[in-house]
Amino acid sequence: MPAAAARVVLVTGVSRFLGARVANTLQADPGIERVIGVDTVPPAESLGRTEFVRVDIRTPGIAKIISSAAVDTVVHLNLVTSSSVPRAKVKELNVIGTMQLLAACQRSPDMRKLVVRSSAAVYGSSPMDPAVFTERDEPVEAPRSGYAKDAVEVEGYVRGLMRRRSDLAVSVLRFANFLGPGVDSPLTRYLRLPVVPTVLGFDPRLQFVHEDDGVEVLRRMTVEDHPGCYNVAGDGVLLLSQALRRAGRPYLPVPSPSISVLGDMGRRFAGLSGFSPELLRWLTYGRVLDTTALERELAWHPKYSSEAAFADFAASRGFVRGGLAALLGRT
């Protein structure tokens, strides 16, 4: 639907892959006058005409930027899924940072739109889950720790802002796990382990979103008005065993308690910061999303299925020779 033009856009988390890609995409839009990228560390590569400001969104400094630059649109991507820093600090970055950011948005008379990266992790992973989650479904077992719990709290604070500022167009996007050549995440580091451990007796159904499709959805939500909460994922599913075979990855089913031990080994071999509770549950029970609402709202279909997203990621890492076509041709 038509939208009030986004003139000054602020993107959080701009020093990570998703924030940098979204900022670079938005700055190419002739209708956007300024793109301001914020993060606690400088980006590794040039952001073009995006203006980088080093600021911690947990501090009042973020409110000064939003006010002084007359920001009308905020794209909040600064949610940390994994970190080598203590869990308490990650929670501060995710939850306290979001609270400060939303408070700044609430006070600004220039604000018109908020786009929030959330996660399908808000649905949890349970043996009693529905076959497919819609946006209306509640988790069977609510996340009790880690990034998943942070995402639940973030969404709660966003709903509070919507009640206080009903004039804002707010879009909340529950993304499946990102995959693609540029993605570095707990999932991609897990897949790079010398021998990939799987949970004995379980073969979860998994869904992915390709980074290109994720960026396009965020772009559309920013330059158009599509308020609401939407699941974002590629079509179809892959079983974990199927994905590992297609990528030529050696894997070993082990009892669930042993996964944590192997995760500790992964710190040395692949930079994996252990196995978080939400990652372990996902690798046990999986999760599948219904994306009908998003596709209907945008009149759009993702370019990559879950299968194709995984294949592109695997080919980019050289897991299997022969590239994307060879991967898609395997069973």
C-alpha positions as CSV (number, residue, x, y, z in Angstrom):
1,M,0.0,0.0,0.0
2,P,1.2,3.6,-0.5
3,A,3.2,5.0,2.4
4,A,4.3,8.4,3.7
5,A,7.8,8.7,2.2
6,A,10.6,7.6,4.5
7,R,13.0,10.6,4.3
8,V,15.5,10.0,7.2
9,V,16.0,6.3,8.1
10,L,18.0,5.1,11.1
11,V,19.3,1.5,10.9
12,T,20.6,-0.2,14.1
13,G,23.2,-2.9,14.2
14,V,24.7,-1.6,11.0
15,S,28.1,-3.2,11.6
16,R,26.8,-6.7,11.2
17,F,26.0,-8.4,7.9
18,L,22.2,-7.8,7.9
19,G,22.4,-4.2,9.0
20,A,25.1,-3.3,6.5
21,R,23.2,-4.9,3.6
22,V,19.9,-3.2,4.5
23,A,21.6,0.2,4.9
24,N,23.3,-0.2,1.5
25,T,20.0,-1.2,-0.1
26,L,18.1,1.7,1.4
27,Q,20.7,4.3,0.5
28,A,20.2,3.4,-3.2
29,D,16.5,4.5,-3.0
30,P,16.2,8.0,-4.4
31,G,13.2,8.7,-2.2
32,I,15.3,8.4,1.0
33,E,17.2,11.6,1.8
34,R,19.5,10.2,4.5
35,V,20.4,6.8,6.0
36,I,22.0,6.8,9.4
37,G,23.6,3.6,10.6
38,V,24.4,3.1,14.3
39,D,26.3,0.5,16.2
40,T,28.8,0.2,19.0
41,V,31.7,-0.6,16.7
42,P,32.6,0.8,13.3
43,P,31.6,-1.3,10.2
44,A,34.4,-3.4,8.6
45,E,33.5,-2.1,5.1
46,S,32.4,1.2,3.6
47,L,28.7,1.9,3.9
48,G,28.6,4.3,1.0
49,R,26.5,7.4,1.6
50,T,25.1,5.9,4.9
51,E,26.2,8.1,7.7
52,F,27.8,6.0,10.5
53,V,27.4,7.1,14.1
54,R,29.1,5.2,16.9
55,V,26.5,4.9,19.7
56,D,25.3,2.4,22.2
57,I,21.5,2.2,21.9
58,R,21.4,1.4,25.7
59,T,22.4,5.0,26.3
60,P,20.5,8.3,26.0
61,G,22.7,9.1,23.0
62,I,20.3,7.3,20.7
63,A,17.5,9.7,21.5
64,K,19.8,12.7,20.7
65,I,20.5,11.2,17.2
66,I,16.8,10.5,16.5
67,S,15.8,14.0,17.6
68,S,18.6,16.0,16.0
69,A,18.4,14.2,12.6
70,A,14.6,14.3,12.6
71,V,14.5,10.6,12.0
72,D,11.1,9.4,10.7
73,T,11.8,5.7,10.2
74,V,13.7,3.3,12.4
75,V,14.8,-0.2,11.3
76,H,15.8,-2.1,14.4
77,L,18.2,-4.9,13.5
78,N,20.4,-4.7,16.6
79,L,19.4,-8.0,18.2
80,V,22.3,-10.2,19.2
81,T,21.7,-13.9,18.7
82,S,25.1,-15.1,20.0
83,S,28.1,-13.6,21.5
84,S,31.3,-14.4,23.3
85,V,30.4,-11.9,26.0
86,P,28.5,-13.0,29.1
87,R,24.8,-13.7,28.7
88,A,23.9,-10.8,31.0
89,K,25.5,-8.3,28.6
90,V,23.7,-9.9,25.6
91,K,20.4,-9.5,27.4
92,E,21.2,-5.8,28.1
93,L,22.0,-5.2,24.4
94,N,18.8,-6.9,23.3
95,V,16.3,-5.9,25.9
96,I,17.6,-2.7,27.6
97,G,18.9,-1.4,24.2
98,T,15.4,-1.9,22.7
99,M,13.7,-0.2,25.6
100,Q,15.9,2.9,25.2
101,L,15.4,2.9,21.4
102,L,11.6,2.6,21.7
103,A,11.5,5.3,24.4
104,A,13.3,7.6,22.0
105,C,10.9,6.8,19.2
106,Q,7.9,7.5,21.5
107,R,9.2,11.0,22.3
108,S,10.1,12.0,18.8
109,P,7.3,14.0,17.0
110,D,9.0,13.1,13.7
111,M,8.7,9.4,14.0
112,R,6.3,7.7,11.6
113,K,7.5,4.1,11.1
114,L,9.2,1.3,13.0
115,V,10.5,-1.9,11.5
116,V,11.7,-4.6,14.0
117,R,13.7,-7.7,13.3
118,S,12.3,-10.4,15.5
119,S,12.8,-14.1,15.3
120,A,10.7,-17.3,14.8
121,A,12.4,-18.4,18.1
122,V,9.5,-16.6,19.9
123,Y,7.4,-19.7,19.1
124,G,9.9,-22.0,20.9
125,S,10.5,-25.6,19.9
126,S,8.5,-28.4,21.5
127,P,7.4,-32.0,20.7
128,M,3.8,-30.7,21.0
129,D,4.1,-27.8,18.5
130,P,1.7,-27.5,15.6
131,A,2.9,-28.7,12.3
132,V,3.1,-25.1,11.1
133,F,3.1,-21.9,13.1
134,T,0.9,-18.9,12.0
135,E,1.3,-15.4,13.5
136,R,-1.7,-16.0,15.7
137,D,-0.3,-19.1,17.4
138,E,1.2,-19.0,20.9
139,P,4.1,-21.2,21.8
140,V,3.3,-24.5,23.5
141,E,6.3,-24.0,25.7
142,A,7.3,-20.3,26.0
143,P,11.0,-19.7,25.7
144,R,12.5,-19.4,29.1
145,S,16.1,-18.3,28.4
146,G,18.5,-16.9,25.9
147,Y,17.9,-15.0,22.7
148,A,14.5,-16.5,22.3
149,K,13.3,-15.1,25.6
150,D,14.9,-11.7,24.6
151,A,12.9,-11.7,21.4
152,V,9.7,-12.3,23.3
153,E,10.4,-9.4,25.6
154,V,11.3,-7.2,22.7
155,E,8.0,-7.9,21.0
156,G,6.2,-7.1,24.3
157,Y,7.9,-3.7,24.5
158,V,7.0,-3.0,20.8
159,R,3.4,-3.7,21.6
160,G,3.6,-1.2,24.4
161,L,4.9,1.4,22.1
162,M,2.1,0.7,19.7
163,R,-0.5,1.4,22.4
164,R,1.2,4.7,23.3
165,R,1.8,5.8,19.7
166,S,-1.1,4.4,17.7
167,D,-0.1,6.8,14.8
168,L,3.1,4.8,14.1
169,A,3.2,2.1,11.3
170,V,4.9,-0.8,13.1
171,S,6.1,-3.9,11.3
172,V,7.4,-6.9,13.3
173,L,9.2,-9.6,11.3
174,R,9.7,-13.1,12.7
175,F,12.5,-14.5,10.6
176,A,13.4,-18.1,10.2
177,N,17.2,-18.8,10.5
178,F,19.1,-16.8,7.9
179,L,21.4,-18.6,5.4
180,G,23.5,-17.3,2.5
181,P,27.1,-16.6,1.5
182,G,27.4,-13.6,3.8
183,V,25.8,-15.1,7.0
184,D,27.8,-15.9,10.1
185,S,25.7,-17.2,12.9
186,P,25.5,-19.9,15.5
187,L,23.8,-22.1,12.9
188,T,26.5,-21.6,10.2
189,R,29.2,-22.2,12.8
190,Y,27.5,-25.4,13.9
191,L,27.4,-26.6,10.3
192,R,31.2,-25.9,10.0
193,L,32.1,-28.3,12.8
194,P,34.5,-31.1,11.7
195,V,31.9,-33.6,12.7
196,V,28.4,-32.2,13.1
197,P,26.6,-33.6,16.2
198,T,22.9,-34.3,15.9
199,V,20.4,-35.3,18.6
200,L,20.0,-39.1,18.7
201,G,16.5,-40.2,17.8
202,F,15.4,-36.8,16.3
203,D,15.5,-35.5,12.8
204,P,13.9,-32.0,12.9
205,R,12.1,-30.2,10.1
206,L,14.0,-27.0,9.4
207,Q,13.2,-23.8,7.5
208,F,15.5,-21.0,6.3
209,V,15.4,-17.6,4.8
210,H,18.0,-16.5,2.3
211,E,19.8,-13.3,3.1
212,D,18.7,-11.7,-0.2
213,D,15.0,-12.4,0.5
214,G,15.4,-11.1,4.1
215,V,16.9,-7.9,2.9
216,E,14.1,-7.4,0.3
217,V,11.4,-7.9,2.9
218,L,13.1,-5.3,5.1
219,R,13.4,-2.9,2.2
220,R,9.7,-3.2,1.3
221,M,8.7,-2.8,4.9
222,T,10.8,0.4,5.1
223,V,9.7,2.1,1.9
224,E,6.1,1.0,2.1
225,D,3.5,0.8,4.9
226,H,2.8,-2.8,5.9
227,P,2.0,-2.7,9.7
228,G,1.6,-5.9,11.5
229,C,3.4,-9.1,12.5
230,Y,4.7,-11.4,9.8
231,N,6.5,-14.7,9.6
232,V,9.4,-14.7,7.1
233,A,10.8,-17.9,5.6
234,G,11.5,-19.7,2.4
235,D,9.1,-22.2,1.0
236,G,9.3,-25.8,2.1
237,V,11.4,-27.6,4.7
238,L,14.5,-29.7,5.0
239,L,15.2,-32.5,7.5
240,L,18.4,-31.9,9.3
241,S,19.8,-35.2,8.1
242,Q,18.8,-34.4,4.6
243,A,20.6,-31.0,4.7
244,L,23.8,-32.5,6.1
245,R,23.9,-35.2,3.5
246,R,23.4,-32.7,0.7
247,A,26.2,-30.6,2.0
248,G,28.5,-33.6,2.4
249,R,28.9,-32.9,6.1
250,P,29.9,-35.8,8.3
251,Y,27.5,-36.0,11.3
252,L,27.2,-38.1,14.4
253,P,23.9,-38.7,16.3
254,V,24.6,-38.5,20.0
255,P,22.5,-38.4,23.2
256,S,21.2,-34.9,24.0
257,P,23.4,-34.3,27.1
258,S,26.5,-35.0,25.0
259,I,25.6,-32.1,22.6
260,S,26.8,-29.5,25.2
261,V,30.2,-31.2,25.5
262,L,30.6,-31.2,21.7
263,G,29.5,-27.6,21.7
264,D,32.4,-26.8,24.0
265,M,34.8,-28.5,21.6
266,G,33.3,-26.3,18.9
267,R,34.6,-23.2,20.6
268,R,38.1,-24.3,19.5
269,F,37.3,-25.7,16.1
270,A,34.6,-23.4,14.7
271,G,34.2,-20.4,16.9
272,L,30.9,-21.8,18.1
273,S,30.0,-20.3,21.5
274,G,28.6,-23.5,22.9
275,F,25.0,-24.8,22.2
276,S,22.4,-22.4,23.5
277,P,19.2,-23.9,24.9
278,E,17.2,-22.5,22.1
279,L,19.6,-23.9,19.4
280,L,19.6,-27.3,21.1
281,R,15.8,-27.5,21.2
282,W,15.6,-26.3,17.6
283,L,18.0,-29.1,16.6
284,T,15.8,-31.5,18.4
285,Y,12.2,-30.5,17.5
286,G,12.6,-28.1,14.6
287,R,10.1,-25.4,13.6
288,V,8.0,-24.5,10.5
289,L,6.3,-21.2,9.7
290,D,3.3,-20.3,7.7
291,T,4.2,-17.3,5.5
292,T,0.9,-16.8,3.8
293,A,0.2,-13.5,5.5
294,L,3.5,-11.9,4.4
295,E,3.2,-13.1,0.8
296,R,-0.4,-11.9,0.6
297,E,0.4,-8.5,2.2
298,L,3.4,-7.8,-0.1
299,A,2.0,-9.6,-3.2
300,W,5.5,-11.1,-3.2
301,H,7.1,-14.5,-3.2
302,P,10.7,-15.3,-1.9
303,K,13.2,-16.0,-4.6
304,Y,14.8,-18.8,-2.6
305,S,13.1,-21.8,-1.0
306,S,14.5,-23.2,2.2
307,E,16.2,-25.9,0.1
308,A,17.7,-23.4,-2.3
309,A,18.9,-21.1,0.6
310,F,20.7,-24.0,2.2
311,A,22.2,-25.0,-1.1
312,D,23.5,-21.5,-1.8
313,F,25.1,-21.3,1.6
314,A,26.6,-24.8,1.3
315,A,28.0,-24.1,-2.2
316,S,29.5,-20.8,-1.0
317,R,31.4,-22.6,1.8
318,G,32.7,-25.2,-0.6
319,F,31.1,-28.1,1.3
320,V,30.3,-29.9,-2.0
321,R,31.9,-29.4,-5.3
322,G,29.6,-28.7,-8.3
323,G,27.8,-25.7,-6.9
324,L,24.1,-25.0,-6.5
325,A,22.8,-27.3,-9.2
326,A,24.7,-30.3,-7.8
327,L,23.4,-29.7,-4.3
328,L,19.8,-29.4,-5.5
329,G,20.1,-32.6,-7.4
330,R,21.0,-34.7,-4.4
331,T,18.6,-36.5,-2.1
